Amino acid sequence: MGIINYSNTEVSLIKLFKNSKVFEFNNESYTVLNIGKPRSEKGECKTDIYILAKSASETKEFKISVKQHNADFLENKMRLERAIEIFGIQAPTIIKQSTLRIKKSFEDEMLINFERKGRTEPKCITLGWKFELLNRISGKKSGILILNKQQKIDVYAGTNIGPGKANSMVNDIKIKDSGIAEFILETDHNITQSANYYMSKLVKIDHYVVGKDIYFACKALNYRATSDKWDGDRSLAVYVDWKMQNNKLVGDLVFSNPLRVKGNQCGRNVQKILKSLKIDKDNFDDLKKYLS
């Protein structure tokens, strides 16, 4: 099965509305005045399709976030700046409380793998765990985020995104708050119905989030001795503070500083320790004598 390009769905919807030119919404007929995908200065905003349309009684914006039925991710590889955009200034507290609720799953983890374990290749040392938002539970280090209704709206609508993303460009014109979504449209990948059909499926985000659970998952970032690498400078929700104590290698789990410590800092620390012990991929098993 090939990889689905989710942006094709947005392109197909925009083309559909451009060709239709008119659509029905809440028993009113609207004519499309402007339609496009909002583009921000840096990164992505929450609105996938922006429509400005006019009826007999009003001119109305439709700021739509398109969700695939089979899409799990809301946000992956989250950075602190992005977390604050989503949750506001309380983001570190929310993430810390979330990871502490599943603390035992981190404490039970084998932090050094000498042999292959599942998808984890041999000769790996865990640096920490990335933070992701999803529509479902995913793995042992996953749980429900405890959020109030407004915080859930912030996740889906992008209420806290900065002005560079909020005031995005639509067809080369900057439009105030075009990047903050108001509606959710859940759809299949293939766009086969009429414009009226898709407009009838719009749900206001403040209604959509009622009873809706948002999940988090923590995915490991590992140092791989075989290649002397790790997968990028990812922000870590929980990281492992590796150090030598009394000639023993100790890894302390740190929950108190979510997303402020990144992969490169932790990876270089492990490289430095291994170099001091004269251990590399060829004699990695020698590390066992330094473990308590």
NORMOZI-V933225 format. One record per residue. SS is DSSP state (helix for helix, strand for strand, loop for the rest). BURIAL is + if it has 9 or more other C-alpha atoms within 8 Angstrom, else -. Layout:
ss burial
SS BURIAL
SS BURIAL
This chain:
ss burial
loop -
loop -
loop -
loop -
loop -
loop -
helix -
helix -
helix +
helix +
helix -
helix +
helix +
helix +
helix -
helix +
helix +
helix +
helix -
helix -
loop -
strand +
strand +
strand +
strand +
loop -
loop -
strand -
strand +
strand +
strand +
strand +
strand -
strand -
strand +
strand +
loop +
loop +
strand +
loop +
loop -
loop -
loop -
loop -
loop +
loop +
loop +
loop +
strand +
strand +
strand +
strand +
strand +
strand +
loop +
loop -
loop -
loop -
strand -
strand -
strand -
strand +
strand +
strand +
strand +
strand +
strand +
strand +
loop -
loop -
loop -
loop -
strand +
strand -
strand -
loop -
loop +
loop +
loop +
helix +
helix -
helix -
helix +
helix +
helix +
helix +
helix +
loop +
loop -
loop -
helix +
helix +
helix -
helix +
helix +
helix +
helix -
helix +
helix +
helix -
helix -
loop +
helix -
helix -
helix +
helix +
helix -
loop -
loop -
loop -
loop -
strand -
strand +
loop +
loop -
loop +
strand -
loop -
loop -
strand -
loop +
loop +
loop +
strand +
strand +
strand +
strand +
strand +
strand +
strand +
strand +
strand +
strand +
strand +
loop +
loop -
loop +
loop +
loop -
loop -
loop +
strand +
strand +
strand +
loop +
loop -
loop -
loop -
helix +
helix -
helix +
helix +
helix +
helix +
helix +
helix +
helix +
loop +
loop +
loop +
loop +
loop -
helix -
helix +
helix +
helix +
loop +
loop +
strand +
strand +
loop -
loop -
strand -
strand -
loop +
loop -
loop +
loop +
loop +
loop +
loop +
loop +
strand +
strand +
strand +
strand +
strand -
loop -
loop -
loop -
loop -
loop -
loop -
loop -
helix +
helix +
helix -
helix +
helix +
helix -
loop -
loop +
strand +
strand +
helix +
helix -
helix -
helix +
loop +
loop -
loop -
loop -
loop -
loop +
strand +
strand +
strand +
strand +
strand +
strand +
strand +
strand +
strand +
strand +
loop +
loop -
loop -
loop +
strand -
loop +
loop -
loop -
loop -
loop +
strand +
strand +
loop +
strand +
strand +
strand +
strand +
strand +
strand -
strand +
strand -
loop -
loop -
strand +
strand +
strand +
strand +
strand -
strand +
strand +
loop +
loop -
loop +
loop +
loop +
loop -
strand +
strand +
helix +
helix +
helix -
helix +
helix +
helix -
helix +
helix +
helix +
helix -
helix +
helix +
helix +
helix -
loop -
loop -
loop +
loop +
helix +
helix -
helix -
helix +
helix -
helix -
helix +
helix -
helix -
helix +
strand -
loop -
